[in-house]
């Protein structure tokens, strides 16, 4: 066994306190993960996210594997870390830092994960974790960016509703939205075609 480490970061156009609230939310961070649906939360301690609090997670695999996530560090608006009581003895640390961009508030979100892996699978597993983490950070950035004007606030409310859905429900919503988009595009193209025909032959 060897210790593997993945460190990734992203800059987000939102205040540090708002970003920290997302990553320490009882379920929001989990819902924004690409692994949402592969695993789900069974139980959350009432005093989450204080140090020592935990939530129990079940993986949807053949063995229905369960593990606890136990908070190891909680420094408001700075650092949040937890341990996974899984086979790979994983420690995850989230850090938020201010980014200087003139008057606009921005935050650097840093994700660090250390876990054990067999020597033969360590490189492949590390790359797989890194890919998931990058998508996770991107999801958090998009969600955190839904702030400011009324249009973005409306989208944020829709996102809050959408994130509560199970993966199969999300697929149905995505399919319906896609069908509506295709219908709208078809209507616009037809209208443009009719207008062009009138210009050419009218």
Secondary structure as GFF3:
##gff-version 3
##sequence-region A 1 202
A	DSSP	beta_strand	2	12	.	.	.	ID=ss1
A	DSSP	alpha_helix	16	24	.	.	.	ID=ss2
A	DSSP	alpha_helix	28	31	.	.	.	ID=ss3
A	DSSP	beta_strand	39	44	.	.	.	ID=ss4
A	DSSP	beta_strand	54	59	.	.	.	ID=ss5
A	DSSP	beta_strand	66	75	.	.	.	ID=ss6
A	DSSP	beta_strand	79	84	.	.	.	ID=ss7
A	DSSP	beta_strand	90	99	.	.	.	ID=ss8
A	DSSP	beta_strand	106	117	.	.	.	ID=ss9
A	DSSP	alpha_helix	122	144	.	.	.	ID=ss10
A	DSSP	alpha_helix	150	163	.	.	.	ID=ss11
A	DSSP	alpha_helix	167	201	.	.	.	ID=ss12
###
